[in-house]
Structures are given as C-alpha cells and as structure tokens.
Amino acid sequence: MLDCGIHPGYAGDESLPFFDHVDPASVDLLLVTHFHLDHAGALPYFTERTSFKGRIFMTHPTKAVLKMMIADYVRIGYNSEEGLYSEADVDSCLRKIEIIDFHQSLEIDGIKFRCYNAGHVLGGAMFTIEIAGVNVLYTGDYSREDDRHLMAAETPNQKPNVLIVESTYGKSDHESAKEREARFLSHVEKVVNRGGRCLIPVFALGRAQELLLLLEEHWEANPELQRFPIYYASRMADRALRIYQTYVNMMNEKVRARMDVSNPFHFRHIHNLRIKPDDDEPCVVMASPGMLQSGMSRQLFEKWCGDRRNSCIIPGYAVEGTLAKTILGMPEQIAAQSGRMLPRRCDVQYVSFSAHADYSQTSEFVRIMEPDNIVLVHGAKAEMNRLQKALLSMLQPSRPEVQVMAPRNTHIVSFEFRTDKIAKVIGSMADNVTARRGRRIRGIFVTENFSHRIMAPADLPTYTNLSVNRIRQRQHIPFHNNFNLLTYFLRQVFDSVEAVEPSSEKAGADGGATGAAETAAAKAKAKAASQAVLVEGCVTIRHKPPDRVLAEWAASPTGDMIADACVAIVMQAASGPASVRLTSKVCCHGAHEEHTDDCGHEHETVSLEERQQQVVYAIRGVLRNMFKEIDVDLLEEDSAEGEIGSAVPKGERAALKVVVDGVGAVLRCNFEEQTCLVYECDDKAVGDTLSSVGRQILLTLSHGAHSHVH
C-alpha cells in the first residue's frame, strides 16, 4: 500500500480512503511518502481499527512531523467529534513505524524497495518497488524545482515498468519563481499599506517555511515595511521550526551554507501569534490549516472576510469541497462553522507556491524515465484526463506502445508482464554442472521471495531453511476375505504386483521347544500372516488376518496416488459384488453332506449350484470394472451340451453366456481342473480377457470350497 491519507474536504468516515475495497490483512507493506494528512492522516485508523498486521516505513523527518500533525488533528480537527481514532491509537501507530533513509534499499517478504528525495516537503520521498522482477516507481507528491530550502526531486537510475505519478496540475504550468514571488510580495505590501490584514492560510509545515523565508528576506530588505508585524499562527510553530533546524542536512545547499553563519529559521520580523491580533492593526498572518477547513485560519477568515481592506492569499492547491476552493470563485457569502451566512467583502488572490510538479516537470520526467506504463493519480478528474491526453500525444510519435491510465477511485488497473524465469544452480551442483543448452539436470527447484535456485538435496540446509525428510505411511484397512482374491484384483489394475518373501525371524531361547510344539493350525496362521505383495515397486500390501490388511509406502506424490488406488481396491475386494466371501458361514438347507476333519471342525460341502452362482457373481463384479456394458447368464446344461459338447462331467462344470460391450462368448468352466475355455467369441482380445478372468476366479474359489461352521 502506498500512502494512507484522508480527504481534507470531508469529515469522519467520509474522509477515509475506500478501505472496504481492500483486505487490510493482505497488506504486507505500507510505504508513506510524506507527512501531509492527505497522504498519512488515516494511518492510525488503518493500523489500529482494521486487521492490518504489516510493516510501515517512512523517512526520519516524516515520522517526526507526522507525530505533531496527527496529534494536532486529533485535538482540533473533525476527528475528535467523529471518532476516527484516539490519542492512544496515535501513540500505538507511531510505535509501529520503521525508518528508511534516502537511497537505502530494503527487502520485505520478497518486496524490494528503495527511497529517493521527492522535493515536495522536508523528508518527502518517492519509492521504487520491485516485485518478481517488475519495477514500479511511485512519485507521491514531488517537485523537480529547487526553492529556498528544499532540493529538487531526484531521478532514479532504473527504468520502471510502471510509473505511478501525481497529476495535481494536469496540463497547467506554474509561473516562474521570480514572477510569483514578485506578485505575492507586491500584493502583501498593497494590503498592509491600505490598512488591511493579509491572511495566508498554510499547512504548518511545508510551504509555510518557504513563505516565512521569503517574507523575512523581503522585510529585512525593506525597512519601511518593518512597522507591520508578521505573525505565524500555529500551535506547532516552535516545534516545527526546531524540526527543520534538526534536519537541515536534508535541505539544499543555500540553507546549509547559511547555517554555517546563522540559523536561517531564527526570524527577526516574524513572531509566533499567541493571541488574536487587534482588528485595527495592519499585519500579515500565516495560519494553519491551509485549506481553511478548521482551526485558526478558519476563525481569522470568518472574522476578517467582511472588511474590504483585508485580503486572503491562497498560496497552494485547494481541494474541491474545502472553503479555500470555494472562495476562489469569489462568492458573495460564505457559510461559517456555526452555520450562519457571512458576507465576503475581502479580496481573494491565488498565488501558487505549490510544490507539486506541473506539466513541464512531469513531461520531462516521463521522457527521462521512459516507463512502459503510466498510471496517473492524485488529481481531479478533468486535470487527469487533460494530462493523459497530453502525455499520449507526446509519446505517440516515438513510443506509441506506452499505456497512460487515468483510473477513477477503486478502479483496478492490471498489467501483464511476460519475463523469463532464471534459476541459478548453486552449491555442489554448480561444481559439477557444465552449462550446455538442452542438457537436463536433476536437483531440487527452490522458489523463495520470487527468486529461483536449483540445488542438490544435501545443500538444502546450507542455502535454505528447508531440510530433507522421509515420511513412512502406514494404513490399516478392514479386510475379511481371501488374500488371493485381493491379489487378483490388484493385478487387474496394476502392471507390477509382486509377491514379497516373508522376513526371516530369529528364534528365541526356547525356540526349539516351541517349534516342536507348533500345531498345524499355527503354521497355517503364520503362513497367512506372511502374505504380502509389492504394488508398482512402492506400496506394500500385507495380510494381517483375520480382519485387515496393512498398506505401507514412502510418502511421495506418486506413492500417495498408488496407495489411494490400492485402498480403493481393498475396499472393493472386501465388500464389492465381485468379491466372494470364503470364510462366511454356509446356510444349511438339508441337502449338504456333513463330515468332520482331522481338527474336529464340522464342514459342509458346497453344492454345485452354489459354486456356479459364485462364479457368475464373481465374473460379473470383475467385468463391471473392465467394460461399460456386461451381461452374464448361467446356461442350462442341456443347451450348453448341444452347442459345445460334454467333455466334462455335468457335476463339475458350469457354462456361462457372456456379453461385454456388444461382444458375445460362451465360457465353459471346469472346477476340478480349474480351467476356463472360451467359445463363440469374435474378438480375440476379449476372449483372452474372459479366459484369464475365469481361470483366476476358479483358482481363488478353490482355496475356499469349504467353510467352517461355528
């Protein structure tokens, strides 16, 4: 954010910028160019009454003067009535402000910025800001003309991609310094010689010091004028002059040379106004604020505006909505702060000592800086439009591609910059890499604060705050079915599914005795628990009977993706229609033959019809994951014999009619030999797939042809 001021023509919330169009929490950096309230008056509100948590930078003199100006604004301005912020808010805000010197470069969160003298007021700055290789120059209020105490604005040595420049005076040019000084002094003399009082509304710091030096010099050179007093009416007068004396090193050569002899800000003919002057006394009074919106200048104008002998000189730019702007139109009446109407009989003169750049200064600055894009700010709409047309006309012959924007308030201006991203190879990689176009290198690409670097993993702790870590992921998944069935499902999806050999386990001290006592059931359980497969070389699926499997893998984008797919397949094999639960209890309908095995468990023989239905359900489930349209039906034995013969006994076979994506086939399954033959299939690829699926299902079912009855 660049500057954070208030509108001098409004009061309360109406004077604030359009903060509702900004997310204060997203602002990382706030740069303030100078101490005038239209550039810094809303700072305490923004820092203390919003979610802003960023950093604030300004120059030494700006902070010193701003402390006085905002404190004075709280005491006498509209703020105390409207409640924008309190003195406690001001104190808290000032503690957060950090200092930057002219020509000092800083970097905050990848934002590089540098400060230059802007010449507008003491400590006034312009900023160059670089973000991701894009350079922006913000002038703030600036002046390229030397005056009695300030240096002219500097010219940064870097061409900006975007120039944000003030447009206060549009296409107008100031009169020469000699002409305006002569006109100003001549009018002041005329007013006091006719017995009138000359009011000069000024801001406490800025143009006030320039006019004080001018009047002091003129009164010193003209003894006949010394009978007319000059008053400086500001609560901050003494403190302001002390600040100027403190920072004399930041002023021009004229002031620094005079300081070697005497203090140029120690005035003989100018006095601080403690009480209001006598109405019958001709005098010159400089009073703040500069736009007559409140304070001493407003009180004196209301008191003196009805006398034709008196005069008011407006020495700088007047904003729309202020009394200073209103009286330039020479109205017959003005509205007092009390609400009543007062006659205006005094004359009003405009002599611009404004330290804002005019058209000649701005156009010259644009020619020197050669920006790619120009954004006009800080100006009335008409003046901005006039300056926009003039700059476009000036640039058209030589640089027609330059954009000149004159956005209204809250309007978003967007530019697109296409630049090459350059990554530096550093660390051990830099010693081993030979620069050759098209050569591939392998390393870690690190982006930090818009800069890019490539380095070996081992160099991360040296050149960054990062470190290399490996995360081993483990996930338990419920699974009650046969592990061979899960292996089959995995092989249907992945190309590489390899069995993992069980790890050798060392026997304990009583291993021999224990081994001798192992039962056949314990051996079988150990064998089941050792079953594992490695999927695509990175995810291990390990059987943990009786109710789960364990997935293990090293965390990585590829490993995580494969692991997610494996988890989905486990869940499909556990409960999907394609899975056949082999350890479930078989219902007895009286047609089964019971027997007892060697372990004492009672078994029930699975009937042919049940085995045939298991095959149908299993094939349907598997094919559903492979084809869009499927149809699987069990053929009657008689009809099947007529078509493909009866080489297999009726009790040990099943014939199925299968149609997948419009391709039909007949499958003949032999339970004893665990074979699956395909007939009447016109598509060889489909036939091979059906045969493979059938054989794998028969193999899986053969491991669980009988179930325990509990």
Buried (B, 14 or more C-beta within 10 A) or exposed (E): BBBBBBBBBBBEEEBBBEBEEBEBEEBBBBBBBBBBBBBBBBBBBBBBBBEBEBBBBBBBBBBBBBBBBBBBBBEBBBBBEBEBBBEEBBEBBBEBBEEBEBEEEBEBEBBBBBBBBBBBBBBBBBBBBBBEBBBBBBBBBBBBBBBBBBBBBBEBEEEBBBBBBBBBBBBEEBEEEEEBBEBBBEBBBEBBEEEBBBBBBBBBBBBBBBBBBBBBBBBEEEEEBEEBBBBBBBBBBEBBBEBBEEBBEBBBEBBBEBBEEEEBBEBEBBBEBEEEBEEEEBBBBBBBBBBBBBBBBBBBBBBBBEBEBBBBBBBBBBBEBBBBBBBBEEEEEBEBEEEEEBEBEBBBBBBBBBBBBBBBBBBEBBEEBEBBBBBBBBBBEEBBBBBBBBBBEBBEEEEEEBBBBBEEEEEEEEEEEEEEEEBEBBBBBEEEEEEEEEEEEEBBEBEEEBBEBBBBEEBBEEBEEEEEEEEEBEBEBEBBBBBBBBBBBBBBBBEEBEEEEEEEEEEEEEEEEEEEEEEEEEEEBEEBBBBBBBBBEBBBBBBBBEEBBBBBBBEBEEBBEBBEBBBEBBBBBBBBEBBBBBEEEBEEEEEBEEEEEEEEEEBBBBBBEBBBBBBBBBBBBBBBBBBEEBEBEBBEBEEBBEEBEEEBEEEEBBBBBBBBEEBBBBBBBBBEEBBBBBBEBEBEEBBEBBBBBBBBBBBBBEEBEBBBEE
